[in-house]
């Protein structure tokens, strides 16, 4: 180890921008075993591993880097999957520059260890070599848990519950599983085959998926509670934040997720209704994306691949304040996206179809309490940006649960998030738990995985306590 003094930081090979914008394939090539081992050997094995400290899952990163560097790949896989139910997702879509790699001790001066690329190399070897075997619990239990939502939180919880022999059924309102992983993240970041491989692995592990089933329409919470020993709600956050300005209801002003879901459906081979297909296709259009997070980056890069005439991203603060991954911004710029800083729309122009965004210039005013600078309009500085398609990437909120009258409704926060006990993740309804964005608010996939794993442990504790009550009544 400590090879960082001799070996430079190296990322996996990245497809050139002129080639990669022609399709939706992942932009990074898999790192070879030899290169991954060399990069892993750069780890300094520091006494306080800040990479692990700043990983939401507290992954044992130095341990599996050491195993990788020494060629003990199966051990590296076992260590990586012990703390992360889906390491192949995090290796691809985690913003490592803000989390593990951004806090690597050798980052300043030598360049961080390429943790995400090595994690991917470990996982791909595990599946290729047959080490990623389906779950075969030592004992099959009678308890049955219903999980509503098959996004990262639901899948992570299902994994940990099946490892303990609990029977799991996942209810998904869409026509295929995966939630955000299937429909919200473009293929150039997360290939759909990777998601479907994990779904297939879970099915072979004994998890039952029921797709096309909506809570409140096709099945009630009361029915789920009656048929199952516990219920986990992991339905995510898909309700777009609105932009309350004139013209926001014009045709062509579209929530970001609606646009991304449409393209992801095309990647799966689905056919969209003709009107939706035309509306949600950027080909030949001047596209304006409002927002500065990772969803905005997904939108601008998707529009480029669809053949947009031009793509501009409008953000109300400066580059340093962007909430999205710096790496994603760089990818977008390489692919021809233009960024406009310190502007925001005050309205949209057009008769029925949007034709332009009316933008106002902003200046950043320092916060006297030391917080983020606050943007405020510069008087008299407005302009028009021609646009045929405007995508609003302003964040997301949980959708209200469609529950029948008369059945218990879990308590919620004003923004729609489910209230939970911070220790047990149980809602106000006994035996009903919540995990992921429905509880936390829109956040990173890695946090949803963490919540799903926590919820599984809490459900196991709940089942154990309930069994003690049953045993106690039987003894009496």
Backbone torsions as a table, in degrees:
resi	resn	phi	psi	omega
1	UNK	NA	-172.2	-177.9
2	UNK	63.8	23.5	-178.5
3	UNK	-76.3	1.9	-179.9
4	UNK	-63.4	-20.8	178.5
5	UNK	-75.8	-15.9	-177.5
6	UNK	-117.3	-35.1	-176.9
7	UNK	-104.8	129.1	-179.6
8	UNK	-81.5	157.0	174.5
9	UNK	-59.6	137.6	-179.3
10	UNK	-141.7	126.4	175.4
11	UNK	-88.3	161.5	174.0
12	UNK	-63.3	159.4	179.2
13	UNK	-60.7	133.5	-179.7
14	UNK	-110.9	131.2	-179.9
15	UNK	-63.1	138.8	179.8
16	UNK	-59.7	143.4	-176.8
17	UNK	-54.0	-44.4	-179.2
18	UNK	-60.2	-25.9	178.9
19	UNK	-87.7	-44.1	-172.2
20	UNK	-70.2	-24.5	-179.2
21	UNK	-74.9	-3.3	-179.6
22	UNK	-89.1	-6.9	179.7
23	UNK	-151.0	-179.0	-179.0
24	UNK	-109.4	20.3	177.9
25	UNK	-72.1	155.7	179.0
26	UNK	-58.3	142.6	-172.9
27	UNK	-83.2	-21.0	179.9
28	UNK	-99.0	139.1	172.8
29	UNK	-84.7	151.1	178.4
30	UNK	-62.6	138.6	178.6
31	UNK	-80.2	133.7	-178.7
32	UNK	-66.2	161.6	179.4
33	UNK	-58.6	-42.0	-177.8
34	UNK	-66.0	-47.0	-178.9
35	UNK	-67.1	-39.4	179.5
36	UNK	-64.3	-41.3	178.9
37	UNK	-63.9	-40.2	179.4
38	UNK	-64.2	-42.7	178.6
39	UNK	-66.8	-38.6	178.5
40	UNK	-62.9	-31.4	-179.0
41	UNK	-70.2	-8.9	178.1
42	UNK	-77.6	-13.4	-178.7
43	UNK	-60.0	134.2	-178.3
44	UNK	-84.7	-3.5	-179.3
45	UNK	49.0	47.7	-175.6
46	UNK	-66.7	156.0	-176.5
47	UNK	-63.2	-39.1	175.5
48	UNK	-113.3	101.8	-175.6
49	UNK	-77.5	93.8	-177.5
50	UNK	-63.8	-23.7	175.7
51	UNK	-60.5	-43.4	178.7
52	UNK	-71.6	-39.9	-179.4
53	UNK	-59.5	-38.3	-176.4
54	UNK	-97.1	12.3	171.6
55	UNK	-94.4	124.3	-179.9
56	UNK	-55.1	-28.5	-179.5
57	UNK	-90.7	-2.3	-175.9
58	UNK	52.9	41.6	179.3
59	UNK	-57.1	143.8	178.9
60	UNK	-81.2	64.4	-171.0
61	UNK	-60.9	-49.1	179.6
62	UNK	-58.3	-34.0	-178.9
63	UNK	-66.3	-47.1	-178.8
64	UNK	-78.6	-17.1	170.0
65	UNK	-69.9	-42.6	178.2
66	UNK	-62.1	-45.4	179.3
67	UNK	-61.5	-40.4	178.7
68	UNK	-64.9	-44.5	-178.7
69	UNK	-61.4	-31.1	-178.2
70	UNK	-95.2	7.4	176.3
71	UNK	79.6	11.1	179.0
72	UNK	-92.4	69.3	-169.8
73	UNK	-69.5	-36.8	179.8
74	UNK	-65.8	-39.0	175.8
75	UNK	-64.4	-40.4	177.4
76	UNK	-58.7	-41.6	178.2
77	UNK	-62.8	-45.1	-178.9
78	UNK	-63.2	-38.2	179.0
79	UNK	-71.0	-40.1	-178.7
80	UNK	-67.6	-40.9	-176.7
81	UNK	-81.6	-12.4	178.8
82	UNK	-66.9	-33.8	-177.6
83	UNK	-107.0	-10.7	-175.2
84	UNK	-133.6	114.9	-178.3
85	UNK	-67.6	-20.4	-177.7
86	UNK	-143.3	68.1	-176.7
87	UNK	-62.8	-26.0	179.7
88	UNK	-66.9	-26.5	177.2
89	UNK	-74.5	-46.6	-177.4
90	UNK	-67.0	-37.6	178.9
91	UNK	-61.0	-28.0	-178.0
92	UNK	-92.9	-43.4	-167.7
93	UNK	-115.9	-3.9	174.8
94	UNK	-66.5	141.3	172.3
95	UNK	-79.1	76.8	-175.4
96	UNK	-57.9	-29.4	-179.6
97	UNK	-64.0	-22.4	177.9
98	UNK	-100.0	-14.9	-175.2
99	UNK	-114.7	-107.8	-171.2
100	UNK	-62.1	-52.8	-176.4
101	UNK	-67.7	-33.2	179.4
102	UNK	-66.4	-16.1	-180.0
103	UNK	-116.7	12.7	176.4
104	UNK	-61.8	134.4	-175.8
105	UNK	-59.7	-34.5	-177.1
106	UNK	-91.2	6.1	-175.6
107	UNK	-56.4	-44.7	179.6
108	UNK	-82.1	116.2	177.4
109	UNK	103.3	-36.0	-176.6
110	UNK	-122.7	-17.3	-176.2
111	UNK	88.7	132.3	-175.7
112	UNK	-62.4	154.3	169.7
113	UNK	-62.3	138.9	-178.6
114	UNK	-80.5	74.2	-171.6
115	UNK	-62.5	-45.4	-177.7
116	UNK	-61.0	-43.7	-179.5
117	UNK	-65.0	-38.2	179.1
118	UNK	-68.6	-39.5	176.5
119	UNK	-58.4	-43.4	177.3
120	UNK	-62.3	-42.8	-179.8
121	UNK	-60.9	-40.0	178.7
122	UNK	-61.7	-48.6	-175.9
123	UNK	-64.8	-45.4	-177.9
124	UNK	-63.3	-36.7	174.9
125	UNK	-64.4	-39.9	-177.9
126	UNK	-61.8	-43.7	179.3
127	UNK	-71.6	-37.6	-179.6
128	UNK	-67.5	-37.2	-176.8
129	UNK	-88.7	-5.7	179.7
130	UNK	83.4	13.6	178.5
131	UNK	-75.3	-26.6	-178.4
132	UNK	-82.6	67.3	-177.4
133	UNK	-76.3	147.5	175.9
134	UNK	-57.9	155.8	-178.8
135	UNK	-66.2	132.8	174.2
136	UNK	-132.5	86.6	-174.2
137	UNK	-63.9	149.1	-179.2
138	UNK	-62.3	-30.9	179.5
139	UNK	-140.2	132.4	173.9
140	UNK	-85.7	124.5	-178.2
141	UNK	-94.7	162.2	179.9
142	UNK	-85.0	-22.7	-176.9
143	UNK	-62.9	142.6	-177.3
144	UNK	-126.1	131.3	-179.9
145	UNK	-118.0	134.5	174.3
146	UNK	-99.2	130.9	175.8
147	UNK	-116.2	125.0	-179.9
148	UNK	-100.9	107.7	-178.1
149	UNK	112.9	127.8	-176.1
150	UNK	-112.8	30.6	173.4
151	UNK	-78.9	-166.9	-175.0
152	UNK	-59.3	-38.0	179.6
153	UNK	-66.2	-45.8	-179.5
154	UNK	-64.4	-42.1	-179.5
155	UNK	-67.6	-39.7	178.7
156	UNK	-64.0	-43.3	179.1
157	UNK	-63.6	-42.3	-179.9
158	UNK	-60.5	-40.2	179.7
159	UNK	-59.8	-51.0	-176.4
160	UNK	-69.0	-32.7	177.9
161	UNK	-70.0	-41.4	179.1
162	UNK	-66.1	-33.0	177.6
163	UNK	-58.9	-26.0	179.3
164	UNK	-99.1	9.0	175.0
165	UNK	84.4	6.3	179.1
166	UNK	-73.8	140.6	177.0
167	UNK	-79.9	133.5	-173.1
168	UNK	-130.5	131.2	170.1
169	UNK	-122.1	127.9	178.8
170	UNK	-105.3	127.1	177.7
171	UNK	-102.7	126.2	-176.9
172	UNK	-129.8	130.0	-177.0
173	UNK	-75.5	-25.7	178.1
174	UNK	-77.2	173.6	-175.7
175	UNK	-84.7	-3.8	173.1
176	UNK	-147.1	155.3	-178.0
177	UNK	-75.2	170.8	174.2
178	UNK	121.4	-24.6	179.0
179	UNK	54.2	-128.9	-179.0
180	UNK	-58.5	-35.5	-178.4
181	UNK	-64.3	-35.5	179.8
182	UNK	-82.9	-43.7	-168.1
183	UNK	-110.9	-15.6	-174.8
184	UNK	-103.8	-18.5	-174.4
185	UNK	-113.1	124.8	-176.9
186	UNK	-65.1	156.2	-177.7
187	UNK	-64.9	-25.4	-179.7
188	UNK	-71.0	-11.4	172.9
189	UNK	-104.7	-35.9	-176.9
190	UNK	-145.9	101.7	-178.2
191	UNK	-62.7	139.7	-176.2
192	UNK	-62.9	-28.1	178.6
193	UNK	-63.7	-30.8	178.5
194	UNK	-67.5	-41.9	178.5
195	UNK	-65.4	-46.6	-177.9
196	UNK	-67.0	-31.0	175.2
197	UNK	-61.5	-42.3	179.0
198	UNK	-68.6	-39.0	177.5
199	UNK	-61.9	-45.3	178.7
200	UNK	-61.2	-40.7	178.8
201	UNK	-61.1	-41.4	179.5
202	UNK	-68.3	-39.2	177.3
203	UNK	-62.8	-42.0	177.6
204	UNK	-70.0	-16.3	176.3
205	UNK	-87.9	-0.2	175.9
206	UNK	102.0	4.8	177.8
207	UNK	-81.1	133.2	177.9
208	UNK	-97.8	130.6	177.0
209	UNK	-109.5	131.9	173.3
210	UNK	-121.8	102.9	-176.9
211	UNK	-93.0	161.4	-178.1
212	UNK	71.4	25.3	-179.2
213	UNK	-119.6	118.1	-178.1
214	UNK	-105.1	132.6	175.4
215	UNK	-65.6	128.7	179.9
216	UNK	94.7	-19.3	178.1
217	UNK	-111.7	-55.2	-177.7
218	UNK	-95.5	-23.2	177.8
219	UNK	-150.4	140.6	-179.7
220	UNK	-95.5	158.6	175.9
221	UNK	-62.2	-35.7	178.7
222	UNK	-61.8	-41.1	178.1
223	UNK	-64.2	-42.2	179.8
224	UNK	-63.0	-40.7	179.9
225	UNK	-67.8	-33.0	-179.5
226	UNK	-72.2	-35.9	-173.5
227	UNK	-91.1	-15.3	-173.8
228	UNK	-127.7	158.0	-179.0
229	UNK	-80.4	-20.9	175.9
230	UNK	-158.4	157.4	-179.8
231	UNK	-130.2	134.1	174.1
232	UNK	-115.8	124.3	176.4
233	UNK	-98.1	118.7	-179.0
234	UNK	-138.8	58.4	-171.5
235	UNK	-90.8	1.0	173.7
236	UNK	75.9	-165.6	-180.0
237	UNK	-135.9	104.2	-173.6
238	UNK	-120.7	-1.7	-179.0
239	UNK	-82.7	116.0	-174.7
240	UNK	-70.4	138.7	171.2
241	UNK	-67.8	135.6	-176.1
242	UNK	-86.6	154.2	173.6
243	UNK	-111.1	108.0	-174.5
244	UNK	-87.5	77.7	176.8
245	UNK	-135.7	158.3	177.9
246	UNK	-58.3	138.0	177.3
247	UNK	86.8	1.0	-177.0
248	UNK	-67.4	-16.8	180.0
249	UNK	-97.3	5.8	178.2
250	UNK	-63.7	150.7	174.5
251	UNK	-63.3	134.7	-178.5
252	UNK	100.1	-7.4	171.5
253	UNK	-100.0	108.4	-164.0
254	UNK	-126.7	137.3	172.7
255	UNK	-62.4	141.9	-174.5
256	UNK	-57.6	-43.4	-174.4
257	UNK	-67.0	-35.4	176.4
258	UNK	-59.2	-41.6	179.3
259	UNK	-66.5	-45.5	-178.4
260	UNK	-67.8	-39.1	178.4
261	UNK	-60.7	-41.4	-179.6
262	UNK	-60.2	-45.7	-179.0
263	UNK	-69.0	-36.9	177.8
264	UNK	-65.2	-35.6	175.8
265	UNK	-63.7	-39.8	176.7
266	UNK	-61.0	-39.5	179.8
267	UNK	-63.1	-30.8	176.6
268	UNK	-79.3	-8.2	-178.7
269	UNK	93.7	7.9	179.0
270	UNK	-74.3	149.7	174.3
271	UNK	-100.2	132.5	178.3
272	UNK	-94.7	155.5	170.7
273	UNK	-55.2	143.6	-173.0
274	UNK	-54.5	-42.5	-177.6
275	UNK	-65.8	-42.5	178.3
276	UNK	-67.3	-38.9	-178.8
277	UNK	-59.9	-43.6	179.6
278	UNK	-69.1	-44.7	-176.7
279	UNK	-63.0	-41.2	-172.0
280	UNK	-99.7	30.1	175.9
281	UNK	-122.6	124.7	-175.7
282	UNK	-87.1	0.6	-175.0
283	UNK	-54.4	123.6	177.5
284	UNK	73.5	5.2	-175.6
285	UNK	-102.8	155.6	171.6
286	UNK	-90.9	112.4	-170.7
287	UNK	-105.2	133.7	174.7
288	UNK	-122.0	125.9	178.0
289	UNK	-111.5	129.1	179.9
290	UNK	-103.6	118.0	179.4
291	UNK	138.0	166.3	-175.8
292	UNK	-135.4	13.9	-179.7
293	UNK	-95.5	-171.7	-178.0
294	UNK	-65.4	-31.6	177.1
295	UNK	-65.0	-39.0	175.8
296	UNK	-61.8	-40.9	178.6
297	UNK	-64.9	-37.9	176.6
298	UNK	-61.7	-39.3	-178.8
299	UNK	-67.5	-48.6	-176.2
300	UNK	-64.6	-38.7	-177.9
301	UNK	-73.8	-30.6	174.1
302	UNK	-67.9	-43.2	-179.4
303	UNK	-61.5	-39.0	177.0
304	UNK	-60.1	-44.4	-178.1
305	UNK	-69.4	-26.5	177.3
306	UNK	-77.5	-9.0	178.2
307	UNK	93.2	34.1	178.4
308	UNK	-62.2	148.6	176.9
309	UNK	-67.4	-40.7	175.5
310	UNK	-154.6	152.8	179.2
311	UNK	-135.9	123.2	177.3
312	UNK	-127.7	139.3	178.4
313	UNK	-110.2	123.2	-178.9
314	UNK	-105.5	123.1	-179.7
315	UNK	-131.1	141.2	-170.2
316	UNK	-81.2	-10.5	174.8
317	UNK	-116.9	-169.2	-178.6
318	UNK	-92.6	179.2	-175.6
319	UNK	-59.6	-41.8	-177.3
320	UNK	-63.5	-26.9	-175.8
321	UNK	-92.2	-0.7	-178.4
322	UNK	-61.1	132.7	179.8
323	UNK	-77.1	-17.4	-177.5
324	UNK	-76.2	169.0	179.8
325	UNK	-65.3	132.6	176.8
326	UNK	-61.0	-34.3	179.6
327	UNK	-63.7	-39.8	179.7
328	UNK	-67.1	-37.9	177.4
329	UNK	-62.1	-43.1	178.5
330	UNK	-61.7	-44.8	178.3
331	UNK	-58.4	-44.5	-178.5
332	UNK	-62.6	-43.2	179.2
333	UNK	-63.7	-40.6	176.7
334	UNK	-59.4	-31.8	-175.8
335	UNK	-90.0	4.5	172.8
336	UNK	101.3	8.2	178.6
337	UNK	-77.2	137.9	175.9
338	UNK	-101.4	136.6	178.6
339	UNK	-108.9	137.5	177.4
340	UNK	-120.9	118.3	-174.4
341	UNK	-97.8	154.6	172.9
342	UNK	56.5	46.2	171.2
343	UNK	-140.2	155.8	178.5
344	UNK	-150.0	149.5	179.9
345	UNK	-74.8	136.8	170.5
346	UNK	-108.0	3.0	176.7
347	UNK	166.1	170.0	178.0
348	UNK	-126.6	144.3	-176.7
349	UNK	-106.5	149.6	177.6
350	UNK	148.0	160.1	177.5
351	UNK	-79.4	-75.7	172.7
352	UNK	-108.7	-34.9	179.7
353	UNK	-101.1	137.7	178.7
354	UNK	-63.7	138.5	179.0
355	UNK	-123.1	-20.5	-179.0
356	UNK	-163.1	154.1	171.3
357	UNK	-104.5	130.5	177.1
358	UNK	-92.7	113.2	-171.8
359	UNK	-109.5	142.9	177.0
360	UNK	-114.7	139.7	178.8
361	UNK	-75.4	142.0	-179.7
362	UNK	-120.9	153.3	170.5
363	UNK	-123.7	149.0	-177.6
364	UNK	-93.6	121.3	-177.8
365	UNK	-103.1	125.1	-179.2
366	UNK	-58.5	142.7	176.5
367	UNK	-84.6	121.0	-178.8
368	UNK	-62.9	-19.2	179.4
369	UNK	-93.0	5.1	175.9
370	UNK	89.3	8.1	178.9
371	UNK	-82.2	-163.7	179.9
372	UNK	-67.2	143.1	174.7
373	UNK	-58.1	143.3	-176.4
374	UNK	-99.0	126.8	178.5
375	UNK	-78.1	134.7	175.0
376	UNK	-136.1	148.2	-175.6
377	UNK	-63.3	144.4	171.9
378	UNK	-91.7	116.5	-175.7
379	UNK	-55.2	132.5	174.3
380	UNK	80.7	-3.0	-177.6
381	UNK	-105.5	89.7	175.9
382	UNK	-129.5	158.7	177.8
383	UNK	-155.8	168.5	177.4
384	UNK	-110.5	137.5	176.2
385	UNK	-116.0	113.6	-179.8
386	UNK	-59.7	135.8	-176.9
387	UNK	-152.4	135.8	172.6
388	UNK	-102.5	-21.0	179.5
389	UNK	-145.2	123.5	178.6
390	UNK	-115.7	125.5	-179.3
391	UNK	-111.8	123.8	-176.0
392	UNK	-97.9	107.7	179.8
393	UNK	-113.7	72.2	-171.2
394	UNK	-109.9	11.1	-179.9
395	UNK	105.0	170.9	-173.7
396	UNK	-137.8	153.2	177.8
397	UNK	-124.2	156.0	175.8
398	UNK	-65.2	144.1	173.7
399	UNK	-80.1	142.6	176.9
400	UNK	-60.5	140.7	176.8
401	UNK	-70.3	131.7	-179.6
402	UNK	-86.8	84.3	-175.9
403	UNK	-107.2	148.2	-177.9
404	UNK	-72.8	154.0	175.0
405	UNK	-65.4	143.7	176.8
406	UNK	93.9	-21.1	177.3
407	UNK	-93.9	154.0	-178.4
408	UNK	-60.7	133.6	177.4
409	UNK	-106.1	122.9	175.7
410	UNK	-59.1	140.6	178.5
411	UNK	-66.7	147.3	-178.2
412	UNK	-128.4	159.9	169.5
413	UNK	-79.8	164.9	-179.7
414	UNK	-56.2	-28.5	-179.1
415	UNK	-87.8	5.5	176.1
416	UNK	98.7	-9.6	178.0
417	UNK	-67.3	143.1	177.4
418	UNK	-74.0	135.4	174.7
419	UNK	-78.5	135.6	178.8
420	UNK	-135.2	158.2	168.8
421	UNK	-67.9	124.5	-174.5
422	UNK	-62.3	-21.2	179.7
423	UNK	-89.8	-42.8	-174.0
424	UNK	-100.8	-12.8	-175.0
425	UNK	61.3	18.3	176.5
426	UNK	-84.4	140.0	176.9
427	UNK	-77.8	-173.5	178.4
428	UNK	-71.8	-10.4	177.0
429	UNK	-96.8	119.7	-177.0
430	UNK	-55.6	133.6	177.9
431	UNK	81.5	0.6	178.4
432	UNK	-112.1	119.3	-176.3
433	UNK	-111.2	168.2	177.9
434	UNK	-141.2	148.8	-179.8
435	UNK	-152.7	153.4	176.6
436	UNK	83.4	-154.4	-172.0
437	UNK	-64.6	-27.9	178.1
438	UNK	-63.4	-23.8	179.7
439	UNK	-103.1	-41.3	-172.1
440	UNK	-90.3	-27.6	-166.9
441	UNK	94.8	162.9	-175.2
442	UNK	-55.1	125.0	-175.6
443	UNK	-151.8	-164.3	-176.9
444	UNK	-81.1	154.3	177.3
445	UNK	-58.0	-38.7	-177.5
446	UNK	-63.0	-34.3	177.0
447	UNK	-70.3	-36.0	177.1
448	UNK	-63.9	-41.0	177.0
449	UNK	-61.4	-44.1	178.4
450	UNK	-59.3	-46.6	-179.2
451	UNK	-62.0	-40.9	179.8
452	UNK	-62.8	-41.3	179.0
453	UNK	-67.6	-40.3	176.7
454	UNK	-62.2	-42.8	-178.7
455	UNK	-63.2	-39.0	178.8
456	UNK	-61.2	-44.0	178.4
457	UNK	-62.5	-40.5	-179.7
458	UNK	-66.3	-38.8	178.5
459	UNK	-65.7	-40.9	177.3
460	UNK	-61.0	-40.6	176.7
461	UNK	-63.5	-41.8	179.3
462	UNK	-62.2	-44.8	179.7
463	UNK	-64.5	-39.3	179.5
464	UNK	-64.8	-42.8	179.2
465	UNK	-65.8	-38.4	179.7
466	UNK	-66.8	-37.5	179.9
467	UNK	-67.0	-36.3	177.1
468	UNK	-61.3	-38.3	178.7
469	UNK	-65.3	-42.2	179.2
470	UNK	-62.7	-46.7	179.8
471	UNK	-61.7	-40.0	179.5
472	UNK	-63.5	-42.4	178.5
473	UNK	-66.2	-37.1	179.9
474	UNK	-66.0	-40.2	-179.8
475	UNK	-66.1	-36.6	179.5
476	UNK	-68.8	NA	NA
